[in-house]
């Protein structure tokens, strides 16, 4: 059985990934989110609010089963929040707790537990962290999001170096999937241009039909996950890097 653990499978890219995986025979999906929106014999929903770090700590053991029949195990840290769009100095301080808990702290705990649980298994083990182009450039109004995604990429790079030094065979990657037609994009287009100077650009991407569908991107990600990893593959990837 090929096991996939996916955060944020209730909508958007996470749901598209879960549904694409479940169309493949011999797969099982564990979905980690507050609400279940998928019904399938090989889908197990683990209710968990990733912004509630105490709950995450208390329930991590439920997310990672023993999987004695595993042919492979993959963790996809997909869940993320943009948070309130606004300039630094004009936001409530608890906004940063919320964004970093969901985008960095919870994924770090999930990665840590995944590695600890499966480090000795003699099967392919992969951690895929869904990142963003915002990790690599400043976007006004998105300070917490940009910083949290940059932190997730640094975490991925460091964890891969550590696993290489341990010769564990665990593969960790960060992938920026591009601009998708999701609920987050709806939030972006509704932003006040005084708090987000790129609002017209994102509105144009939508009106000109340049947003990728979650289903199309999920299909590319799944095809990439199912291929053997190239020997010199970068840790930080963009969608064109895996689109063959």
Secondary structure, DSSP 8 states (H G I E B T S, - for coil): -EEEEEE-TTSHHHHHHHHHHHTSTTEEEEEEESS-----TTEEEEE--TT-HHHHHHHHHHHS---TT-SEEEEEE----------TTSS-THHHHHHHIIIIIHHHHHHHHHHHHHTT-SSEEEEEEE--GGGSS--TT-HHHHHHHHHHHHHHHHHHHHHHHHT---EEEEEE---B-SHHHHHHHTS-TTT-TTHHHHHHHHHTT--B-HHHHHHHHHHHHHS---TT--SEEEHHHH--
